[in-house]
Amino acid sequence: MVIHVLAAETDLTNPSNVGNATLVRLYNGHSGVSVITRKDSGGNTIGSATVLNGTVEVFEKDATDTLTASAGGASVKVAKIGFTR
């Protein structure tokens, strides 16, 4: 897999649409697990997933959906990405 970085990395201190990203690279640098919650533009929860500390995951979402971290938001890093072949 090749990741095409499209914007500067930021964190999930606050809910974020990650620059209207549809693909997001997420790194959990917190000391424990963090539950990442995806919400639509109206604030309705779509779903959530537990991310282990020290791991990287890729999330697909609609551009206006937001992501939040249950713990360690400042340590959860996100970047807008795309895939290349």
C-alpha positions as CSV (number, residue, x, y, z in Angstrom):
1,M,0.0,0.0,0.0
2,V,1.2,3.5,-0.9
3,I,-0.2,6.4,1.0
4,H,-0.5,9.8,-0.8
5,V,-0.3,12.5,1.9
6,L,-2.6,15.4,1.0
7,A,-2.4,17.7,4.1
8,A,-0.4,18.4,7.2
9,E,-0.9,16.1,10.2
10,T,-3.1,17.4,13.1
11,D,-4.6,15.9,16.2
12,L,-8.1,15.0,17.5
13,T,-8.1,17.4,20.5
14,N,-11.5,18.6,19.0
15,P,-13.9,16.9,16.7
16,S,-12.5,17.3,13.1
17,N,-13.5,16.5,9.5
18,V,-9.7,16.4,8.9
19,G,-9.8,19.0,6.1
20,N,-12.9,17.4,4.5
21,A,-11.0,14.2,4.0
22,T,-12.6,11.0,2.7
23,L,-9.6,8.9,3.7
24,V,-7.8,9.5,7.0
25,R,-4.5,8.0,8.3
26,L,-4.8,7.8,12.1
27,Y,-2.0,7.1,14.6
28,N,-2.9,6.5,18.2
29,G,0.1,7.8,20.2
30,H,-1.8,7.8,23.4
31,S,-0.6,5.5,26.3
32,G,-3.8,3.4,26.0
33,V,-6.6,2.5,23.6
34,S,-8.8,5.2,22.1
35,V,-12.3,4.8,20.7
36,I,-12.6,6.8,17.5
37,T,-16.2,7.9,16.8
38,R,-17.4,9.0,13.4
39,K,-20.4,11.4,13.3
40,D,-22.2,12.9,10.3
41,S,-22.6,16.6,9.7
42,G,-25.7,16.7,11.9
43,G,-23.8,15.3,14.9
44,N,-25.4,11.8,14.7
45,T,-23.1,8.9,15.5
46,I,-22.4,6.7,12.5
47,G,-20.1,4.3,14.3
48,S,-17.0,3.8,16.4
49,A,-13.9,1.7,16.5
50,T,-11.2,1.0,19.2
51,V,-7.7,1.8,18.1
52,L,-4.8,0.2,20.1
53,N,-2.1,2.5,21.3
54,G,0.9,2.7,19.0
55,T,-1.0,1.6,15.9
56,V,-2.0,3.1,12.6
57,E,-5.4,2.7,11.0
58,V,-7.0,4.1,7.8
59,F,-10.5,5.4,8.1
60,E,-12.9,6.1,5.2
61,K,-15.6,8.7,5.8
62,D,-17.7,11.3,4.0
63,A,-16.0,14.7,3.6
64,T,-18.3,16.4,6.2
65,D,-18.2,13.6,8.8
66,T,-16.1,14.3,11.9
67,L,-13.9,12.0,14.0
68,T,-13.4,12.3,17.7
69,A,-11.1,10.4,20.1
70,S,-12.4,9.2,23.5
71,A,-8.9,9.5,25.1
72,G,-5.7,11.2,24.4
73,G,-7.0,13.4,21.6
74,A,-3.8,15.4,21.5
75,S,-1.9,12.2,21.1
76,V,-4.1,10.9,18.3
77,K,-2.7,12.2,15.0
78,V,-4.6,12.3,11.8
79,A,-3.8,13.3,8.2
80,K,-5.8,13.6,5.0
81,I,-4.6,10.9,2.6
82,G,-5.3,9.2,-0.7
83,F,-4.2,5.9,-2.1
84,T,-2.1,5.5,-5.1
85,R,-1.3,2.4,-7.2
